[in-house]
Amino acid sequence: MDKLVRKPNIWDLHVHTPYKYNNSANSFDNDDKNTYIDTIISIINDSENELGMISFTDHNYFDKEIYNIFKKKSINLNVTVIPGIEVDLKMTSNAKKTKHILFYFPEDEGYEKIEMINKYLRENDKRTFDDFVSYLFENGFKFAISPHAFKQGIRGIETEWNDDDTEKNINRIKMYSSQFFVFWESDKSNIPYAKEFIERYYDDSEQCVSNFSDSHDYTKFKNYLSNPSQYF
């Protein structure tokens, strides 16, 4: 029990990198990977709040080099590193829009094995949530899921989450959440809405809502560490 966290610290399990995806502009000042990690570590060291866990979660790409560089350079930091990736998935085959779903893996899974996912994502651009989860099971991955579900709008939980509306299909959401969903991720402004949703549908079980930085630039990451908003 003595190894349990006894003082509050921050978890930021949704941090992007300078990796370019979907023809988007590079983030974090287009820095190379070493400069990026050096700056991230500098911000962590300068923060008045302690960062307890971090995950680098780019869209549809797992960058093992980023993790290796961070592990090498953060040896003096007491930060747990959780391998992760943010995958664009349709919740049903008929959905028009994709959802942003974060997948986390135990570090002992091995970065090389997790990197196998990149090939699957390149070769399967029309993928559903069930397709991707089936791929993970078939290849023996251990994983946990965090849906970025409470942004509202076209990526929110009300839109194309299931074949019908959320109210009619809440049992399917409960099935997944009770097995795999470690966090329901919300942006900061929608945490009260997420809390209301959880309390409405999950009064008989423990659920968690968290706001991570979803950083694409150093300022956003720094501001998050300075003033995090997390609800458990």
Summary of the structure (lengths in Angstrom):
residues: 232
radius of gyration: 17.5
end to end distance: 20.2
largest distance: 50.0
contacts: 665
relative contact order: 0.16
helix: 38%
strand: 18%
